[in-house]
């Protein structure tokens, strides 16, 4: 099989939503009104911390596709004031978020046990608050969320090639920055992490057979597999990976912005920043290249994410190993891009209706497990008013 990025075609239904005249979709998406509608139409379960499990209105896969979002929209009205990264959660929110992720991911492993038949993964994409609200490509909802997806391996194998320049694959060249110019120093910097459950892998060792991705990113195998993610130690190390990434990102873009080699004030690993990053000519060359481009190219400058924005994935590879990886998040906001998958969603009511019952019944079963684990209370909607799916609602 040729290892190439793939474009997957996914049918979707029409969203029963009225956008006020004169507003763009992106302008409307972050309003409290829209987010209340999301919960009322697609909500499955809400935790005491306002973590909301919901059916994706327009998903990436109709086999299994759901998200958990910290829905602060009714108490934090400013879209730019909502948490967008896991490090912005309090201890209780973080623990509940991790436990809900663990229950959901283990449910996926149980439902889809054969890695040769199904690719499964979940990932957080921070929704950075430095872009204009109405800029094309801005993530639709500015809150921290985790997205859970399953694809058939056969579907990936028979999907056509994705365009190498697709912004949902390339991050408009920003991912190429990490891949082509910063990969070595990025790997060296993250060696500081105190890890016991996560085992570092050689570059590109965990690439998927169908796509050849991820490329050039640090990756770690979860020793112990599905049982390991039931331990608090795994989630502490999962947070460490993010903390290391944030130090790297802030240091690099601080150097790009101010051209001064400084350790960020809130750095978690200040000694490693000075030892590995600030004395690295490779690091400085890459920062100079980006700085010059920002000064000369207004379009590139407008797309840059000055505040830390990340995609962190937990996925099962072709051999059945659980893998963690992390990269920056810029123009493309789909977590699928780190695995070389571009999703083109097309309106097709009949095709979606065919897949919908099986999808929803799985999500309702997952909801029961989360509720049994004391992680929230079931939400009733028109489509599942009494815990059972009602077609056509």
Phi and psi in degrees as a GROMACS rama.xvg file:
@    title "Ramachandran Plot"
@    xaxis  label "Phi"
@    yaxis  label "Psi"
@TYPE xy
-72.3746  131.654  UNK-2
-89.4663  99.3119  UNK-3
-139.252  152.199  UNK-4
-61.5408  141.503  UNK-5
-115.432  147.186  UNK-6
-108.629  118.886  UNK-7
-102.371  134.133  UNK-8
-97.2209  123.246  UNK-9
-125.515  119.063  UNK-10
-73.8733  150.71  UNK-11
-140.653  163.645  UNK-12
-90.0746  168.844  UNK-13
-78.3157  133.481  UNK-14
-78.2531  126.215  UNK-15
-76.5612  76.9277  UNK-16
-142.919  133.33  UNK-17
-103.181  116.046  UNK-18
-92.1706  126.046  UNK-19
-54.2738  141.99  UNK-20
-58.8726  134.173  UNK-21
94.0903  -7.79971  UNK-22
-104.201  142.897  UNK-23
-81.7128  162.284  UNK-24
-58.3139  -44.1877  UNK-25
-63.6988  -37.6727  UNK-26
-63.5598  -36.761  UNK-27
-79.9223  -31.2457  UNK-28
-55.6961  -39.1028  UNK-29
-87.4716  3.70821  UNK-30
-73.9001  148.21  UNK-31
-56.3957  -32.9611  UNK-32
-61.9101  -46.9316  UNK-33
-65.0211  -41.3833  UNK-34
-70.2542  -31.6218  UNK-35
-66.1839  -39.7397  UNK-36
-62.6924  -40.5932  UNK-37
-57.377  -45.7235  UNK-38
-66.7093  -39.791  UNK-39
-71.7134  -32.8908  UNK-40
-92.3047  -30.7068  UNK-41
-129.902  0.170774  UNK-42
-67.4073  141.357  UNK-43
-114.969  -43.4576  UNK-44
-155.756  141.359  UNK-45
-125.593  132.466  UNK-46
-90.2326  165.846  UNK-47
-59.4053  -23.3901  UNK-48
-85.4741  2.60483  UNK-49
73.2009  24.9362  UNK-50
-78.4889  124.43  UNK-51
-113.944  121.385  UNK-52
-88.6533  128.906  UNK-53
-146.441  156.405  UNK-54
-76.8238  131.502  UNK-55
-66.252  123.631  UNK-56
-61.5842  -42.998  UNK-57
-129.547  100.611  UNK-58
-93.0548  -177.809  UNK-59
-94.2865  -29.3478  UNK-60
-139.047  138.45  UNK-61
-95.7318  6.76157  UNK-62
-82.8963  -54.3242  UNK-63
-152.368  126.101  UNK-64
-162.063  117.253  UNK-65
-154.635  166.028  UNK-66
-138.164  154.396  UNK-67
-118.448  125.472  UNK-68
-126.648  144.761  UNK-69
-84.1105  99.0056  UNK-70
-87.3212  88.6  UNK-71
-98.1339  11.9681  UNK-72
-64.4281  -26.2275  UNK-73
-88.6161  -11.0694  UNK-74
-118.39  -17.4134  UNK-75
-121.323  99.5182  UNK-76
-78.5566  -24.4406  UNK-77
-76.632  112.135  UNK-78
-58.6018  -27.2994  UNK-79
-81.725  -5.60272  UNK-80
-101.992  5.28234  UNK-81
-90.2345  147.622  UNK-82
-59.8478  133.672  UNK-83
-122.73  -6.31617  UNK-84
-134.812  155.391  UNK-85
-64.7404  -29.7431  UNK-86
-71.7055  -8.00814  UNK-87
-94.1536  0.85876  UNK-88
-85.7139  150.311  UNK-89
-78.2908  174.582  UNK-90
-60.6697  -43.3576  UNK-91
-66.4544  -43.0407  UNK-92
-62.0933  -42.6565  UNK-93
-64.0518  -43.5502  UNK-94
-64.9541  -43.839  UNK-95
-64.2859  -40.9149  UNK-96
-60.7011  -44.2991  UNK-97
-66.9405  -42.9265  UNK-98
-66.0551  -39.9851  UNK-99
-64.5584  -38.2676  UNK-100
-63.7683  -43.6285  UNK-101
-62.2778  -45.6345  UNK-102
-63.2168  -43.1358  UNK-103
-67.2416  -43.6148  UNK-104
-67.2421  -40.4294  UNK-105
-67.1794  -31.6067  UNK-106
-62.5451  -42.2811  UNK-107
-62.7723  -43.3693  UNK-108
-60.8808  -37.7916  UNK-109
-69.3611  -44.1  UNK-110
-71.9481  -30.4046  UNK-111
-129.613  75.1483  UNK-112
-78.2817  -16.491  UNK-113
-101.034  111.683  UNK-114
-66.622  -19.2259  UNK-115
-74.4218  -20.4786  UNK-116
-100.853  -30.8506  UNK-117
-138.97  137.224  UNK-118
-96.3945  125.573  UNK-119
-129.076  145.972  UNK-120
-163.144  161.099  UNK-121
-136.544  155.348  UNK-122
-161.444  146.06  UNK-123
-99.0383  134.13  UNK-124
-121.606  109.702  UNK-125
-63.1965  142.785  UNK-126
-106.628  88.6732  UNK-127
-63.7291  141.134  UNK-128
-98.0463  24.586  UNK-129
-102.852  -6.3122  UNK-130
-90.2706  154.251  UNK-131
-59.0013  144.423  UNK-132
-58.5841  -35.2913  UNK-133
-101.465  10.6742  UNK-134
-67.9103  134.421  UNK-135
-56.2732  136.713  UNK-136
93.723  -8.9863  UNK-137
-65.2387  134.781  UNK-138
-50.1867  143.924  UNK-139
-70.3699  -26.864  UNK-140
-135.246  119.754  UNK-141
-87.3893  75.8726  UNK-142
-151.304  156.557  UNK-143
-63.8468  137.278  UNK-144
-150.591  158.528  UNK-145
-122.368  132.406  UNK-146
-114.566  127.952  UNK-147
-113.795  126.531  UNK-148
-140.319  143.105  UNK-149
-128.261  132.406  UNK-150
-120.565  146.965  UNK-151
-71.7208  132.034  UNK-152
-61.2539  -35.3192  UNK-153
-64.3728  -38.0123  UNK-154
-62.5923  -43.793  UNK-155
-63.1948  -44.0447  UNK-156
-62.3949  -31.0449  UNK-157
-103.131  6.53776  UNK-158
-82.1934  149.174  UNK-159
-72.8751  170.443  UNK-160
-70.2764  143.444  UNK-161
-83.3067  152.41  UNK-162
-67.8357  126.995  UNK-163
-58.5298  -24.0427  UNK-164
-96.7609  6.21859  UNK-165
-60.4491  125.573  UNK-166
-62.0748  -24.4909  UNK-167
-79.9437  0.713927  UNK-168
-114.888  -39.2335  UNK-169
-97.72  -11.3248  UNK-170
53.8515  37.1279  UNK-171
51.2714  37.4216  UNK-172
91.6748  -13.5682  UNK-173
-69.8148  -36.9517  UNK-174
-66.3  -34.3164  UNK-175
-59.6697  -29.0944  UNK-176
-60.0485  -48.6952  UNK-177
-67.1162  -40.0117  UNK-178
-70.7198  -47.4113  UNK-179
-94.3589  -23.0845  UNK-180
-120.542  -22.4177  UNK-181
-123.097  2.2532  UNK-182
-58.5984  -47.6302  UNK-183
-64.5468  -47.6918  UNK-184
-70.1731  -31.9016  UNK-185
-61.8144  -45.8012  UNK-186
-64.3705  -44.1059  UNK-187
-62.8063  -40.4441  UNK-188
-62.3731  -42.575  UNK-189
-75.9914  -3.34176  UNK-190
-65.4584  -15.5137  UNK-191
-71.7799  -18.3976  UNK-192
-63.8827  135.702  UNK-193
-88.0425  93.4171  UNK-194
-117.951  138.953  UNK-195
-123.242  -39.3757  UNK-196
-83.5421  -37.2506  UNK-197
-90.2758  123.908  UNK-198
-107.954  119.718  UNK-199
-59.4455  140.974  UNK-200
-109.909  154.127  UNK-201
-65.3355  151.381  UNK-202
-52.4464  133.55  UNK-203
69.3281  8.54878  UNK-204
-70.1416  -24.9513  UNK-205
-105.459  27.8677  UNK-206
-69.1949  145.219  UNK-207
-78.0584  143.772  UNK-208
-61.7428  -37.7719  UNK-209
-76.3862  -28.7774  UNK-210
-121.895  -22.3433  UNK-211
75.5983  12.2777  UNK-212
-110.168  160.362  UNK-213
-72.8355  160.131  UNK-214
-121.976  127.517  UNK-215
70.107  7.71815  UNK-216
-100.339  147.984  UNK-217
-65.2026  136.215  UNK-218
-136.405  150.492  UNK-219
-133.566  135.58  UNK-220
-84.0151  139.333  UNK-221
-84.9738  103.822  UNK-222
-71.0034  127.329  UNK-223
102.004  -8.65364  UNK-224
57.966  -138.21  UNK-225
-61.5811  -30.3002  UNK-226
-69.2234  -30.9249  UNK-227
-66.4241  -33.1244  UNK-228
-76.7231  -1.64738  UNK-229
-88.1806  -0.582515  UNK-230
-103.198  144.015  UNK-231
-62.6424  -29.7133  UNK-232
-60.0068  -40.9798  UNK-233
-59.1407  -45.4431  UNK-234
-70.5224  -29.1818  UNK-235
-66.292  -40.301  UNK-236
-71.3083  -34.5243  UNK-237
-60.5862  -40.1242  UNK-238
-67.6898  -36.8149  UNK-239
-61.1451  -40.2805  UNK-240
-58.7944  -44.273  UNK-241
-64.6455  -43.4854  UNK-242
-61.6833  -39.7612  UNK-243
-64.2485  -42.3737  UNK-244
-60.7298  -44.188  UNK-245
-61.7277  -40.1013  UNK-246
-62.0186  -43.8764  UNK-247
-62.7233  -48.011  UNK-248
-63.0873  -49.3131  UNK-249
-62.3229  -39.8294  UNK-250
-65.9418  -44.3616  UNK-251
-65.4614  -51.1528  UNK-252
-75.9824  -20.1125  UNK-253
-66.5117  -39.4114  UNK-254
-67.8685  -40.4041  UNK-255
-61.4334  -43.7793  UNK-256
-71.218  -52.2592  UNK-257
-106.152  -5.74085  UNK-258
57.0121  31.5518  UNK-259
-125.749  129.94  UNK-260
-80.0108  98.028  UNK-261
-132.121  149.705  UNK-262
-86.7625  124.038  UNK-263
-56.3202  145.399  UNK-264
-59.2237  -37.0475  UNK-265
-100.12  26.534  UNK-266
-63.9037  138.789  UNK-267
-84.3327  -28.9714  UNK-268
-128.399  64.6812  UNK-269
-62.3102  -38.3104  UNK-270
-65.953  -39.5011  UNK-271
-68.3237  -34.2632  UNK-272
-60.5701  -47.7175  UNK-273
-68.8736  -43.3095  UNK-274
-70.1054  -43.555  UNK-275
-98.1222  -43.3402  UNK-276
-87.8456  -54.546  UNK-277
-71.5365  -16.6015  UNK-278
-104.137  14.7789  UNK-279
-99.0059  117.469  UNK-280
-64.562  -33.136  UNK-281
-60.1524  -43.8285  UNK-282
-63.6164  -44.8832  UNK-283
-67.8682  -38.099  UNK-284
-62.0484  -44.1166  UNK-285
-64.4147  -41.6837  UNK-286
-63.998  -40.6816  UNK-287
-62.9838  -42.5897  UNK-288
-59.6939  -45.651  UNK-289
-68.3768  -40.496  UNK-290
-59.6744  -46.0239  UNK-291
-64.3989  -37.9044  UNK-292
-68.2545  -38.6334  UNK-293
-60.0591  -41.0076  UNK-294
-71.0552  -26.5369  UNK-295
-103.822  -23.2836  UNK-296
-118.015  100.737  UNK-297
-64.2056  -33.6147  UNK-298
-67.0667  -44.1114  UNK-299
-61.7871  -43.1809  UNK-300
-61.468  -37.9551  UNK-301
-70.295  -25.1443  UNK-302
-90.1357  -11.1814  UNK-303
-67.4169  141.911  UNK-304
-101.604  99.1701  UNK-305
-74.4881  -28.0892  UNK-306
-94.9024  151.216  UNK-307
-58.3923  126.822  UNK-308
-136.069  128.573  UNK-309
-136.185  160.812  UNK-310
-123.423  121.625  UNK-311
-121.271  122.87  UNK-312
-115.429  146.447  UNK-313
-120.549  118.821  UNK-314
-141.037  161.906  UNK-315
-103.244  125.983  UNK-316
-86.4718  -176.909  UNK-317
-64.9628  -23.924  UNK-318
-92.7231  -1.00381  UNK-319
96.6673  -0.121146  UNK-320
-74.3927  146.467  UNK-321
-91.7465  131.148  UNK-322
-126.155  141.563  UNK-323
-112.953  135.509  UNK-324
-144.397  164.222  UNK-325
-150.989  144.216  UNK-326
-152.781  178.031  UNK-327
-79.7489  161.301  UNK-328
-120.954  119.828  UNK-329
-126.676  -115.558  UNK-330
-64.6595  -54.3984  UNK-331
-71.661  129.897  UNK-332
-113.04  4.14153  UNK-333
-80.8803  131.508  UNK-334
-67.1633  -20.009  UNK-335
-61.8689  -23.5672  UNK-336
-65.5475  -30.2684  UNK-337
-66.3826  -21.0707  UNK-338
-102.125  11.4984  UNK-339
76.8474  27.4109  UNK-340
-119.621  121.444  UNK-341
-106.69  128.295  UNK-342
-105.365  122.83  UNK-343
-106.136  110.977  UNK-344
-93.9343  129.417  UNK-345
-123.732  142.02  UNK-346
-70.588  125.81  UNK-347
-160.861  89.9138  UNK-348
-59.1061  -42.9236  UNK-349
-66.7777  -43.2407  UNK-350
-65.9776  -40.3077  UNK-351
-66.6174  -41.7251  UNK-352
-60.0047  -32.8392  UNK-353
-66.4889  -38.0507  UNK-354
-87.9332  -20.5102  UNK-355
-60.4281  -45.3032  UNK-356
-57.5198  -46.8206  UNK-357
-64.954  -40.2212  UNK-358
-61.9309  -50.9594  UNK-359
-66.556  -38.6892  UNK-360
-63.0637  -35.4358  UNK-361
-65.4261  -42.8277  UNK-362
-66.1679  -35.5279  UNK-363
-68.2308  -37.0864  UNK-364
-66.2057  -41.5456  UNK-365
-61.5955  -43.0028  UNK-366
-56.9466  -41.8394  UNK-367
-60.2265  -38.8158  UNK-368
-68.1942  -40.9508  UNK-369
-65.5345  -39.9483  UNK-370
-65.932  -41.071  UNK-371
-64.0506  -28.5788  UNK-372
-84.8033  9.70792  UNK-373
64.2376  38.5922  UNK-374
-108.725  10.6876  UNK-375
155.171  -177.991  UNK-376
-120.957  138.18  UNK-377
-61.2115  143.989  UNK-378
-110.732  130.862  UNK-379
-96.087  138.22  UNK-380
-128.806  177.54  UNK-381
-61.9928  -33.0831  UNK-382
-80.6197  -22.7223  UNK-383
-142.101  68.488  UNK-384
-65.8596  -33.6862  UNK-385
-123.376  32.4106  UNK-386
81.1197  10.8443  UNK-387
-130.483  142.355  UNK-388
-72.7696  134.666  UNK-389
-117.997  105.058  UNK-390
-57.6372  145.301  UNK-391
82.4738  0.5298  UNK-392
